[in-house]
Amino acid sequence: MSHGKEPRMQTILSTDRATLIQGDSLAVLRTLPDASVDTVLTDPPYSSGGMTMSARQADPAQKYQHASTKRTYPAMIGDNRDQRSFTLWASLWLAECWRVARDGARIMVFTDWRQLPAMTDALQAAGWMWRGVVTWHKPSARPSLGDFKRDAEFVITGSKGKPLMHTRTCPPGVYRHHVQAARKIHLTEKPVPLLEDLLAVTAPAGVVLDPFAGSGSAGEACLRTGRRYLGVELSPEYAELARARLQQILATGAETVE
């Protein structure tokens, strides 16, 4: 008999187009049925942003913002793991995503240059077939005087076995999108147009799993491109922001149904 406390999770949005669960991603993923989603698209905490351990464990608001342009955002949770625990943790949730995905499903995971080796290792350790790296070029990235400008983040792509093909086009491997600073409500939020571009290779009207929903930008991209969204977010503050965002899109009819 277990006397441990059950992980807290709560479904805060449930429609035929979007579901959002507030809770720990690994705990929630373990409750989902096998082979039930068509795509995984997510932007997990990087536990990065510094060259030393003390820098990586600093407040994300200090790590990821220009000194002259700082805004106030709700706290990010889970962004201070060391390298070994980060890789182990990523392997665990990626393995659950593999179980939950259907055969032929695609996975796309954001990362930066520091965590690119760790995330590609974790992806393969979890059972996914690594298929390459897509580059997001950020023209407005902060400069590094005397060094190459770090104006790119990366999307690791993979599949559960041989990927199913959903388009006859050949999307580019590099996308150029500005950070939407005035619009974003999460410290590390990705541009919705970039997410919409990435979804072009995924199943139309399919279910997209996002274990790290943040403020719901991937959910917005899913709704706007006719896909269904299943998001999980640990932070109660960000989960509420994501819920309000998705409900507004659903209420205004901005979503597309293919």
C-alpha positions as CSV (number, residue, x, y, z in Angstrom):
1,M,0.0,0.0,0.0
2,S,1.3,3.4,-1.0
3,H,1.0,6.2,1.5
4,G,2.6,8.8,-0.9
5,K,0.7,11.9,-1.9
6,E,-0.8,11.7,-5.4
7,P,0.6,14.3,-7.8
8,R,-1.9,17.2,-8.2
9,M,-3.4,17.7,-11.6
10,Q,-6.5,19.5,-12.8
11,T,-8.2,19.8,-16.2
12,I,-8.9,23.5,-16.6
13,L,-10.1,23.5,-20.2
14,S,-11.8,20.7,-22.0
15,T,-13.4,21.1,-25.4
16,D,-13.4,19.0,-28.6
17,R,-10.7,21.4,-29.9
18,A,-8.5,22.0,-26.9
19,T,-7.6,20.4,-23.6
20,L,-5.4,22.0,-21.0
21,I,-4.2,20.2,-17.8
22,Q,-2.5,22.0,-14.9
23,G,0.0,19.7,-13.3
24,D,3.5,18.1,-13.6
25,S,4.1,16.9,-17.2
26,L,5.6,13.6,-16.3
27,A,2.8,12.7,-13.9
28,V,0.1,13.8,-16.4
29,L,1.8,11.9,-19.3
30,R,1.7,8.7,-17.3
31,T,-2.1,8.9,-17.2
32,L,-2.6,9.3,-21.0
33,P,-3.4,6.2,-23.1
34,D,-1.0,4.6,-25.5
35,A,-0.9,5.7,-29.1
36,S,-3.4,8.5,-28.6
37,V,-1.6,11.6,-30.2
38,D,-0.4,12.4,-33.7
39,T,2.3,14.9,-33.0
40,V,4.4,16.2,-30.1
41,L,5.4,19.9,-30.3
42,T,6.9,21.5,-27.2
43,D,9.2,24.0,-25.7
44,P,10.6,22.6,-22.4
45,P,12.6,24.6,-19.8
46,Y,16.2,24.7,-21.1
47,S,18.0,24.9,-17.8
48,S,20.5,26.9,-19.7
49,G,21.3,30.6,-20.1
50,G,24.7,30.5,-18.6
51,M,28.3,29.2,-18.9
52,T,28.5,28.1,-15.3
53,M,26.3,26.2,-12.8
54,S,25.6,29.4,-10.8
55,A,24.6,31.2,-13.9
56,R,22.2,28.4,-15.0
57,Q,20.6,28.3,-11.6
58,A,19.9,32.1,-11.6
59,D,16.4,33.5,-11.9
60,P,15.3,33.0,-15.6
61,A,14.2,36.7,-15.7
62,Q,17.9,37.5,-15.2
63,K,19.2,34.9,-17.6
64,Y,16.9,35.5,-20.6
65,Q,16.3,39.2,-20.8
66,H,18.3,42.3,-21.8
67,A,19.1,44.5,-18.9
68,S,17.4,47.5,-20.5
69,T,14.2,45.7,-21.6
70,K,13.2,43.7,-18.6
71,R,9.5,43.0,-18.0
72,T,7.7,41.2,-15.2
73,Y,6.5,37.6,-16.0
74,P,5.2,34.9,-13.7
75,A,8.0,32.6,-12.4
76,M,9.3,29.8,-14.6
77,I,9.4,26.4,-12.8
78,G,11.9,23.7,-13.5
79,D,14.6,25.8,-15.3
80,N,17.5,25.2,-12.9
81,R,18.5,21.5,-13.3
82,D,22.1,20.6,-13.6
83,Q,23.3,18.9,-16.8
84,R,23.0,15.3,-15.7
85,S,19.6,15.6,-14.0
86,F,18.4,17.6,-17.0
87,T,19.3,14.8,-19.5
88,L,17.8,12.1,-17.2
89,W,14.6,14.1,-16.7
90,A,14.2,14.8,-20.4
91,S,14.7,11.1,-21.2
92,L,11.8,10.3,-18.8
93,W,9.2,12.6,-20.3
94,L,10.3,12.0,-23.9
95,A,9.9,8.2,-23.3
96,E,6.3,8.9,-22.1
97,C,5.7,11.0,-25.2
98,W,6.9,8.1,-27.3
99,R,4.5,5.7,-25.6
100,V,1.6,8.1,-26.0
101,A,2.4,8.8,-29.7
102,R,0.9,6.8,-32.6
103,D,3.3,5.0,-35.0
104,G,4.6,7.4,-37.5
105,A,4.1,10.4,-35.2
106,R,6.5,13.4,-35.4
107,I,8.1,15.1,-32.5
108,M,9.6,18.6,-32.4
109,V,11.3,19.9,-29.3
110,F,12.9,23.4,-28.9
111,T,16.3,23.8,-27.4
112,D,19.3,26.1,-27.5
113,W,22.9,25.6,-28.5
114,R,24.0,24.6,-24.9
115,Q,21.4,21.9,-24.5
116,L,21.4,20.6,-28.1
117,P,23.7,17.6,-27.4
118,A,21.8,16.7,-24.2
119,M,18.4,16.9,-25.9
120,T,19.4,14.9,-28.9
121,D,20.8,12.2,-26.6
122,A,17.6,12.2,-24.5
123,L,15.4,12.0,-27.6
124,Q,17.1,8.9,-28.9
125,A,17.4,7.3,-25.4
126,A,13.6,7.6,-25.2
127,G,13.1,5.6,-28.4
128,W,12.5,8.3,-31.0
129,M,14.2,8.3,-34.4
130,W,16.2,11.5,-34.6
131,R,15.6,13.1,-38.0
132,G,17.4,16.4,-37.9
133,V,17.5,20.0,-36.5
134,V,15.5,23.0,-37.7
135,T,17.0,26.4,-37.1
136,W,15.0,29.4,-35.9
137,H,16.9,32.6,-36.8
138,K,16.1,35.5,-34.4
139,P,17.2,38.8,-36.0
140,S,16.7,40.7,-32.8
141,A,18.9,38.5,-30.6
142,R,21.3,40.3,-28.2
143,P,24.9,40.7,-29.5
144,S,28.0,39.1,-28.1
145,L,30.8,41.6,-28.5
146,G,33.9,40.1,-29.9
147,D,32.1,36.8,-30.6
148,F,29.6,35.3,-33.0
149,K,26.1,36.5,-32.4
150,R,23.9,33.8,-30.8
151,D,20.9,34.6,-32.9
152,A,19.5,31.1,-33.3
153,E,17.5,28.5,-31.4
154,F,16.9,25.0,-32.6
155,V,14.0,22.5,-33.0
156,I,15.0,18.9,-32.7
157,T,12.9,16.8,-35.0
158,G,12.2,13.1,-34.8
159,S,9.6,10.4,-35.4
160,K,8.2,7.2,-33.9
161,G,9.5,4.8,-36.5
162,K,9.1,5.8,-40.1
163,P,7.2,9.1,-40.2
164,L,3.9,9.5,-41.8
165,M,3.9,12.0,-44.7
166,H,1.2,14.7,-44.5
167,T,2.5,17.2,-47.2
168,R,3.9,17.1,-50.7
169,T,5.9,20.3,-50.0
170,C,9.5,20.6,-48.8
171,P,9.5,23.1,-45.9
172,P,12.8,24.9,-45.3
173,G,15.3,24.0,-42.6
174,V,15.7,27.6,-41.4
175,Y,12.9,29.9,-40.4
176,R,13.4,33.6,-39.7
177,H,10.9,35.1,-37.2
178,H,11.2,38.1,-34.9
179,V,10.5,37.6,-31.2
180,Q,7.0,39.2,-30.6
181,A,8.1,41.1,-27.5
182,A,5.0,43.3,-27.3
183,R,2.7,40.4,-27.6
184,K,4.3,37.6,-25.6
185,I,3.1,36.8,-22.1
186,H,5.7,34.2,-21.3
187,L,9.4,35.0,-20.8
188,T,10.6,32.5,-23.5
189,E,7.4,32.4,-25.6
190,K,7.9,31.3,-29.3
191,P,6.3,33.3,-32.1
192,V,2.9,31.8,-33.2
193,P,3.8,32.1,-36.9
194,L,6.9,30.0,-36.3
195,L,4.9,27.3,-34.6
196,E,2.4,27.4,-37.5
197,D,5.2,26.9,-39.9
198,L,6.4,23.8,-38.0
199,L,3.0,22.3,-37.9
200,A,3.0,22.1,-41.7
201,V,4.5,18.6,-41.7
202,T,2.1,17.2,-39.1
203,A,-1.3,15.5,-39.4
204,P,-4.1,17.9,-40.4
205,A,-6.8,17.9,-37.7
206,G,-4.6,15.6,-35.7
207,V,-4.0,15.8,-31.9
208,V,-0.9,17.8,-30.9
209,L,0.6,17.0,-27.5
210,D,2.5,19.9,-25.7
211,P,3.8,18.8,-22.2
212,F,5.1,22.3,-21.5
213,A,2.3,24.6,-22.6
214,G,3.6,27.8,-21.0
215,S,1.2,30.6,-22.1
216,G,-0.4,28.5,-24.8
217,S,1.3,29.8,-27.9
218,A,1.5,26.2,-29.4
219,G,-2.2,25.8,-28.6
220,E,-3.0,29.0,-30.5
221,A,-1.0,27.8,-33.5
222,C,-2.8,24.4,-33.4
223,L,-6.3,26.0,-33.3
224,R,-5.4,28.5,-36.0
225,T,-4.2,25.6,-38.3
226,G,-7.1,23.2,-37.7
227,R,-5.4,20.9,-35.3
228,R,-6.5,19.7,-31.8
229,Y,-4.4,20.6,-28.8
230,L,-3.6,18.7,-25.6
231,G,-1.4,20.9,-23.3
232,V,0.1,20.4,-19.9
233,E,1.5,23.2,-17.7
234,L,3.0,23.0,-14.2
235,S,2.7,26.7,-13.3
236,P,-0.8,27.7,-12.1
237,E,-0.2,31.2,-13.3
238,Y,0.8,30.3,-16.8
239,A,-1.8,27.6,-17.0
240,E,-4.5,30.2,-16.3
241,L,-3.0,32.6,-18.9
242,A,-3.0,29.7,-21.5
243,R,-6.6,28.8,-20.6
244,A,-7.8,32.4,-21.1
245,R,-5.8,32.6,-24.4
246,L,-7.3,29.4,-25.8
247,Q,-10.8,30.2,-24.7
248,Q,-10.6,33.6,-26.4
249,I,-9.6,32.0,-29.7
250,L,-12.4,29.5,-29.4
251,A,-14.9,32.1,-28.5
252,T,-14.0,34.4,-31.4
253,G,-14.0,31.7,-33.9
254,A,-10.4,32.4,-34.9
255,E,-9.6,28.7,-35.1
256,T,-9.7,26.9,-38.4
257,V,-11.3,23.5,-38.9
258,E,-10.0,21.5,-41.9
